[in-house]
Amino acid sequence: MFNLNEIEFIGFNRTLHCDAWVSKYYTYYVLDFNESGEMDFQMDDGPVQRLSGPVVFLTFPGPYFRFGRKDGGTWHHRFVSFKGPAADSYAERGLFPASTPVIKITDPVKYAESFDQLLRRLNSPVIKDYRTIHLLEELLLQLQEQPATASIDSPPVRNIKVTIATIEENPEKIWNLQKMARNDGMSYPHFRRLFQEQAGLPPGRFILNKRLQKAAEMLRTGQMEQAEIADKYRFFDIYHFAKAFKSHFGVPPGVYRKNHLLK
């Protein structure tokens, strides 16, 4: 175990509606998490990528980075920045995976909860101890658990991925899956099979899970009452919402809010 003096936390924050544009070289390491929303990301003179949350992007010493929004759009942004011999060791060992600076997050609720634990710790009187380091390393370890994405996709798979990203952005909309299949130029059974292969869930279940994840985000921020959340994410009523939420997260919405509300 390294000495606590081998790592220094530079900054940390959580911004629900981030509209920043950043263009700079870094002298330290940053773990950025876009939980929801879209933003652009570019490293050196590489292609500009439009990143749709939930996704992690990494910035670090060496390359020139540009990221954010210039058009007034926003994304839900968390970050923690750090430096020191321990941070250099993370990069050398691949725990901070600089060779893969953009990583899609498959369980955004788990990742957001883990990130918020670290932010609360950093915002407490105990700014840095081994528990704080453990929470940072847990976030980095979770990145290793994300499945690798294929580098070459067929046109139908590319269409499905666009469809999935569109649903992720606004799961509360009414989605006509049969029409989406026709728009993607395929039969519904074929659409459903490809959708499940790429998203890990059939379309209906995927939409429900995304609505529940967005609802959990609203509970954590304390922005809306439970009845408003149930209505926004198209549950029949607050009782239907509570039943679905407990089935997915293991606790009722009120208990979840009490345990995870950001203060």
N, C-alpha and C positions, 0 to 999 in steps of 0.2 A: 504494500500500500504506500502511495506516495505521500509526501509531506503536503499539508494544506497550502503552504506557501507556493507550491508549484502550479497553482491555478488561481487566476484572478477573474472575477466576473466584472465585465465592463458595463453592461446595461441589460435591461429586460423590460418588457411591456406587453400589453394586450390591448389592441385597438379594434373595436367592433366594426367601424366604418373607416378603414384606412384608405386614404387617397394620395399617399405620398409617392413621389418619384425620386429614386436614389440612383446616383451615377458616381462611382468612386472606386478607388483601390482600397483594400482592407489591410490593416496590420494585425488583425485578430480574427477569430473564428465566430461565425454566427449561425445558429440554428433557427431558421424561419419556418413558421407553419401557417399556411393559408388554409384555414378551416373551410371557408366558403367564399364564393365570389371568384372573379377572374382578374388576372394581372399579367403583365408581360415580364419576361426574364431573358436576359442576354449576358453571355460571358465572353469577354474579348470581342472578336469580330464574328463570332458564331451566329447562327440563325436566331432570330427573335422567337421565343416560344410563348404562346398564350397558355398560361397555367390556370386550370380550373380546380378550385379546392374540392376535396381535401388533398393537399399536396405539401410536401416539405421541399424547400430549396435551401441550399447551403452557399454561404459566401465565406471567403478565406483569403489569406495572403497570397499574392501572385497575380491572378487574373484581374482584369478590369470588369466590374459588374455594373449592369444597368437593370433596374427592375421597378415595378410599380404601375401606376396609371397616370396618363397625361390628359385623359379625356373626361375627368370628373367622376369616373366609376370608382367603386370601392371594393375592398375585400376584408375579410375578418382575419386579422394578422396577430400572431404571437411571435415573439422572438426572445432569444437569450444570447448574449455575446460574451466571449471569454478568451483568455490568452494565458500563456505560460508554458513551462516545460511539459506539464501534464496534457495540455491541449495539443501541443506538438506531437506528443506520444499517441494521442487518440488518432491523429491524422496518419502518422507513420504506420500504425497497426491496422488501419482501416476501420476503426470504430467510428471515427468521423469520416464518412466515405466521400472524400473530395472528388474521387474519380467518377462518382455518380451524383452530380449536384442537384438533380431533380428526382424526387422519389414520391410516387403516388401512395397515399395512405389508404389502406383497405378497411381499417376499423377506426374511423375518425373520432368516435365517442371515447374510446379507450385512450387514444393519443391525446385528445383535448383534455381529458381528466388528468392524465399524467403530467401534461404540460402545466396545467393550472396548479397542481400540487407543488411543482417547482417554483412557479411564480409567487405563490403564497409564501413559500419558504423564504425566497429571496426578499420578499416584502416585509418579513417579520424581523424582530430584533436579532434573531440568529441568522445573519446574512450568509455565513459560510461555515459549514462543518461537514463531517463525513456523510451525514444524511443528505445534505444538499448535493454533494458530489454524486451520491448514489442516485438521486432523482434525475440528475443530468445524464448519467450513464444509462439509466433505464430508458430514457428517450432515444438515446443513440442506439441502444440494443434493439429497440422496437423497429428501427429502420432496417436492421439486418433481417427482420422477419417478413418484410414486404416481398411479395412475389415479383420476380423479374418480368418485365414486359417484352413481348416479341418485337424485334426490330423491323420486321417487314410484315405488313398486313395486306390482305386482299381487299378490294373495294367494298364488298359486303361487310367485312369486319370493321373497316374504317367508318362506314356509315353507322354501324351499330355503336361504335365507340362515341361518335358524335351524339347519337341519340341518348346514350347513357349519361354523357356529360350534360346534355340539355336538361334531362330529368333531374340530375343531381343539383343543378342550379336552382330549379323552381319545382320541387316535388309537390307543392301544394296545388299546382294547376290540375285541371281535369285532362287526363291523357287518354286519347283514343288510340289504343295500341294497334287495332286493326288498320286504322288509317296510317299510323306510323310505319307499319310493315309495308303497306302499299307504296308509301313515299320512298321507302328504302329499296323498292323494286323486288320484293320477295313475298312468298306466301307467309301467312301468320305462323304456321308450325315451324317453318325454317327460321323466321325472325325470332321466335321464342327460344329455339334451340341455340342460335348464335348469341342471343342476349344472355342466356343463362351461362354459356361458356365464358363470356367476357365479364359479366357482372358477378357471377357466382350464385345468382338467385334468379328465379323466373321473374318476368317483368312486374306482375302484380305485387309480389312479395317485396321486390326491390323498391318499388314506389312507397309501400307501407313503411319499410325500414328507414328510408330516407326522410319520410315525414316524421317518424318518431325521433330520428337523430336531430332534425331541425327543432322539434319540440323540446328535446333535452337541452339544446343550445339556448333556447328562449328561457327555460327554467333556470339555467345556470346564470344567465345575465339578469334575471329578475325584471325584464322589460314588460312582460305581459302576464295577466292573470290566467289561471288554468282554463277557464271557460273561453277566453279569447284565443288561447293557443289551440284548444280543441276545434274551435270554429275555423281558424286560419288554416289548419292542416287537415280539414275536411273529415273530421270524425263526426259521427251521427250526433253525439252529445258528449258531455263531460264524463259520463259513466262509461261509454264506449272507449273514450280516450284513456281513462284510467285503467280499464281492463287490458287494453292493448299495450299500454306503456308498462304495466307491471309484468305482463307476459314477456316483454322484450328485455327489460332492464332488471327485473327481479324485485323491484320496490315500486310503490305507488308514486305518482308525480310529486305529491306534497313532501314525501320523505326524501325523494331524490333532490328536490330543490333545497331542502333544509341541509342536506349533506354536502351539496356541491355549489351553493350560491356563492358567487364571487363578491367579496366585500371590499 
